[in-house]
Amino acid sequence: MAENVLITGAAGFIGSSIARRLAGSGARVVGFDNYCDFYDPAIKRARAKRLADEFGVEIIEGDIRDRDAVDRVFAGASPDSVIHIAAMAGVRPSIERPKLYAEVNVDGTVNLLDASVASGVKRFLFASSSSVYGNNEKVPFSEDDPVDRPISPYAATKRAGELICHSYWHLHKLPINCLRFFTVYGPGQRPDLAIGKFMRLIDRGEPVPMFGDGSTSRDYTYIDDIVDGVLAALDRRPGYNIYNLGGSSPVSLTDLIAAIGRVCGKEPIINRLPMQAGDVERTFADTAKSERELGFVSKISLDEGLARQWEAVRAEPGP
């Protein structure tokens, strides 16, 4: 396991979960985060404080688009590994602000790759997304499938990131693993994402928005399983690799809402709405390569994961 690790987006849901696990295992972890207002920055600052207080993780405030700030962080952290989680997330917002998504997700990634090459980083992990598969007709989605038809700017920037990473492996022999995350959930999930949002709505007796006829499906992956996959990839052999990290058990939107209702102990009220632009019809991870090369296995069932997230939501302070 790497000793000095720099995690971008370390105050976010996934980044902070990785930071806790690494720091708890004895690694020196430095975070980098700009506390973007995509959702309440106070949530991220509270996470950063817990990481500092409980694990001694320092999170430096700054933006990956700022080349000088990136260089300063690398000079101070001297990382032998970089886990690049920071990004503008979300399919629908990317349609409204494509330039911002390109600047953060593409230009920011280039800044980190340049700094990694200059400082002799030994391994680089890039957080990609299942969205790169678009409306792939073949299921499950395999890393070898064509991914040249993204249907949102967000997906396009993630695929662009993978391609740029490959060029840095080819030119500079910077070892890089690109990890395609499939709908990550669990305690601490971003408040704008479906599961936590639906839990709060159902608990308050408010309608749950259902975009489309409920047949769209997602491959939900519990956060602890994602962290297991990330850490396994951190120890993976040098080279350039792409791995799916997913639960490999797609669930329809109709079934997800019903399952959340059971966990919350209330009957969901459904607000049926038109399908939204940029949303894919389904995601479904083929994890054979990840199982074979990383030993990755999704362990937490959806019912168990929902129960854990519901317990965390119930523990949140009231308004």
N, C-alpha and C positions, 0 to 999 in steps of 0.2 A: 504494500500500500504506500502511496506517495506520502511524503512528509510535509512538503510545503505546497498548499493548494490554494489557488485563487479562484473564487466562485463569483461570476457576474450574476446580477439579479439575486444576490444572497438574502435580501429581505423579503423576497417573494415566497409564494407557497412551496414551489418545488425546490428553489435554491436554499431556503432556510432548512428544509427537511434534510437535504444533502449535507449542509453545513453541520447540523446537529450530529448526524451519524458519524461524519468524518472526525469532527473535533472530539466526540465521545470515544473514538477509537485511538486517540492520541496524535492525530495529524495536526499540524499547524495550519489553520485556515484563516485566510483573509478574504473578506467580502468586498464587493464593489456594487453600489446601487445608487440610482438617482432619485429614488422615492417618487417615481412618476405618479401623477394624479389620475391615472387610468381608473383606479379605485382609491379609496381613502388612504392617503399616505400615513395617517396615524396608525393604521393597522400594521404597516410595514415597519414603522419606527418602533412600535411595541415589540415586534418580532426581533428587531435588531438589538433592542435593549436586553431581551431575554437571552439571546445568543451571547452577548457580551457578559452578562451577569452569571449565566450558568455554565458557559463553555469557553469563555475568554476569547470569543471570536470578534475581531475588530472588523466593522463594516465601514469602509471609506466612502463618503458621499461624492459622487461624480457621474459623468455621463460618458458612455462608451463612444459617443460621437466626437468627444473632445480628445484629440490625439495627445495633447500635452498631459492631460489628466491621466489618460491610460498609461503613458510612459512613466509618470511619477509613481503610479500604483505598482507597476512592474518593478521599478527600481527599489521601492521599499519592501515589497513582498518577496522578491526573488523566487517566484514560484517554479517548481519543477513540473507542475501540472496545472492546467487551466480547465475549468468546467464552465462553459459559456451558456448560461441559461437566460441572461437578460435579453429581452425582445419586446417589441410592441406586439401584443397578443390579440387574438380575436378576428374572426373572419369578417363579420359585419362592419365593425369600425374601420377595417382596412379599405373597404370600398369607398368610405367617405374621405379617408385621409391617406391615399396611396403613397404620396411623397414622403410623409413622415415615416411610414412603414419601411420604405426603401432606405431612408437615411439611417434609421436605427438598426434594422435587421440585416442590411447589406453593408453599408458604409461602416457601421459600428463593428461588425464582424471583421472587416478588413483591418481596422485599427488594431484589434486584438490579435489577429494572426501576425501582422507585422511586428508587434511588440513581442509576441511569443518567439518568432524567429530570431529577433535581435537579442533576446535575453537567454536563448538556449533552452527553452521549455522542452521537456522530454515527451509530453503527451498532451493532447488537446481534445476535449470532448465538446461537440457541438449539439445543442438541443434542437432537433428538427421536429417535424410534426407529421402525423398521419394525413394531414390535409394535402400533402404533396401528391397523394394518389388521386385526388380529384374524384370524379365519378367513374373510377375504375370498374369495368364490367366483370372482371375476374375476381373471384373471392376464394380463399382469403388473400389479402394483399401481401405479395412477396417483395423482398428488397430488389429482386431482379426485374420486376414489372416496369414497363415504361411509365415515366412520370413527367411527361412533357406537355401535359394539358391541365395546368392548375386552373381552378375556377374562381379564385379570389386573389387579390394582391398579397394578402398574408401568405397564402400557400406558395405563391410565386417567389416571395422573398425567402421563404424557408428552403425552397429548392435551389434558389440562387446561392444561398449560404452553403449548401452541400457542394455545389459545383466549385465555388471559390475555395472551399476547404480542399477539394481534390487537387486544385492547381498548386496549393501550397505544399501538399505532400509531394507532388511531382517535381516541383522546382526546388524545394528546400528540404525535402525528406522530413518534414514535421509530421510525426505520427498523429493521425486524427481518426477518431471514431464519431460518426454522426448517428445520433439516436433518435429514431422516429417515435415520439410519445403518442400513445393513443388515449385520449380523453381521461386525464388524470383527475382523481377525486379523493376525498378523505378529509379528516379534520384539518381546518385551516385553508380549505379550498377558496380560491378567489370568490368574493361574494356575488359577482355578476354571473357566475357559471350556474348551469341548470340545477344541479342536485341541491346545493345549499340554498339557492334562491327558491326552489320549489318547496323545500322543507319549511322555510320561513312563511311562505304564502299559505301552505296547507295548514300549518299550525295556527295561523291567524284567521283561517276560514275564508281566505281570499282566493279568487280564481287563478288557476295555473295556466299560463299561455301554452297552447299546443300549436306549433307551426306545422301546417300540412295535416295529413290525415292520421298521423300517429304511427305510420309504418316505417319512417326513417329510423335507422338503428345506429348505435354507437358501441364501440368496444371499450367499455369502461375499465380502467386500470387503477388499482388502489395505490396510494402514494408510497407505502412501504415497499411494494413490489417494484415500483419505478426506481426507488433509491437503491434497491438490491441490484437492479440492472445497470444503473449508472456506476456503482462501485465495481461491479464485475468488469465493465468496459474500461474502467480506469486501469485495471491490471492486464488488459488485453495486449497481445503481441503488437509490435510496431507495424505500421502500415496505414492504409486508408480503408476503412470499413464502414458499412451502413448496417444498422441493426434496428429491427422493430422491437419495441417494448410495449406489449399490449396484453390484455386479458384473454384474447382469443375466444371470447364468448359474447358476440354482439347481442344487444338488448334493444327492442323497439322502444320508441318514445312512449307509446301506450303502456307497455309493460313496466317501463321505468317509473312512470307516474304512479301506477298502481302499487308498485313495490315501495315507493316512498310513502304513499298513503298508509300502507300496512305498518311500516316502521313508526310513523307518526301517530298511528291509532285514529286516523280521521279519513273520511271519504273525500277525495280530491274533487274540487269543482273545476271543470275544464272550460277554458275560453279558447274556442277554436279560431285559428287565424291562418291566413295564407302562408304558404311556404315562402321562406325568405331567400333573396338572391345570395349566391355564394355558398349556401349550405349544401354539403354533399348528402347523397341519399343514404350512405352507410359507410361504416369503417369496420374492418375485420382484419386483425393482424395474423399473418402467418409467422409464428415464432420459432419455426424449426431451426433456422440459422442461429438465433439467439440462444436457444436451448443447447445446440450442439457446440457453439464456440464460447459462450459466456456462462453456460449452466443456468440460464435464466428460466425460471418457472414462476408463473403467476399463482400465488398461494391463497390470496384472500378473495373469497366469493363476494358477489355483489351484495347479497343479503347481509353478510357479516360486515362488509365495508360500509354499507348504508347505516347499519346499527351504530357503528363507531362514530360516523360523522354526525348522526342525529344526537348522540350523547354530547358531542362537542358543541353542536348548535344550541342545545338546551342549556348548556353551561354558560353561554354568552351573556354578558351583562345586558339588562333591559335598556330601553330608551330613556 
